[in-house]
Every structure is written in structure tokens, then in C-alpha cells.
């Protein structure tokens, strides 16, 4: 038997190795991307964080939870920022492509009813949730 010890000199071979919490890693990764996006939007539109939170109809504290990776961003937030600010949802979910939709032009209209369903379905397909 190979002995495994930590820096304290105790035998740790009998303890199972901790598996990474994939949901936590995913929340943190999406949170980092969302933080990047919010900073870019705030700079572009000269908004404070609280002004941005108000624009997306979310309490600042909830946005902070999303950014920290404590919880997944709500579908309502994702619908709003994809429709009104041009967030590329593929980039947010996977890191692939550009963060911003190049030919995006905000029109101030309400997103079509199926927009929310598309975002939910895309997340389910990618992550099985």
C-alpha cells in the first residue's frame, strides 16, 4: 500500500479524493463571463453597476451572486441582456465565439415569446439541466 500524506504528515490514503463539483465550476465560469460582459456594457453605456442592475430589472445583490458563481443567472436576465444588449449566449455558456453579437442593434421591442424558451433549451442541451 502506498502511503499518502498531506503537509501535516497524516496518512490520507484512506480518504476518497474529492471530485470537482462540475455545477460549481460551471456557475463560476459563467459568472466570470457575465462579469466581463457587465463591465464592458457599463463602460460602453457609461453606467454604474447599480444603474445596469436597474436596467435589467435585477437587484444588484442577485447580480453579484451570478457574478460570483453562487447561482446560475436567471433565464429572465439572460433574455433581457441577449435581447437588449447583444450578449452572445453561446459565448456565455461555452466561451466559444465573440462575446457580443456583431450586427446587434437594440430596437427596444419586447423579445418574442419563444426567445426565453430557446435560451432554456440551449442550456439544457449543453448541460443536461
PyMOL commands that set and color helices and strands:
alter all, ss='L'
color gray80, all
select helices_A, chain A and resi 22-45+49-55+60-68+75-85+89-94+113-127
alter helices_A, ss='H'
color red, helices_A
deselect
rebuild
show_as cartoon
